[in-house]
Amino acid sequence: MNSHVLSPHLLLVDCEARSLAMLLKSLDRLGLRSETVYQDSPVALDNVSGVIVELDHFNSDRLLARVRGAGIPIIAMTHHQTLSQIQRAVSLGATAILNKPITQNTVYTTLAMAKELRQQTQSLETANHELARRLESQGVVSRAVARLMVTLSCDETQAYERLRSYAMEQQLTLGHAADRLLQPGSERWCQRGHS
């Protein structure tokens, strides 16, 4: 197993003694480094590539908020995989659950799954932001086309073509050209065509 592909440095948060001992034994066999923290202790996240938090003893809300903000994969460890525990894990930002009793194979599989799911989540978040940006841009374009239709007494196709031509000439995106058109003082551009 290539442990460096999975996670070169793990943060173990609020783990009780018995679970921690089993976890450290498995991580040691996998060749993974770890650091243990309790109750929101200050810790640098620079080299941390994964976090395992024990749900039954969790008391580090501020630390986990920093971890989520840094985009680090979170694994929730629990003895009872009940609906309430799963919901709690999800609310903490966990992308995987590590069930007790802990074994080397379950640790390895869970780490790999958490990393992959976190990457997929980040890709979806990026795509979502891009779609939201495009949707917002569409509203700006629609308002600019409507303004051109009223100002130039033309139909929608002509107004859109006028806006598109201006965007190409100015080497702007359609959204930026529309935004410029909607700014105060753009009346001359509307009436003459381009300034």
Summary of the structure (lengths in Angstrom):
residues: 195
radius of gyration: 26.3
end to end distance: 63.8
largest distance: 77.8
contacts: 578
relative contact order: 0.10
helix: 60%
strand: 12%
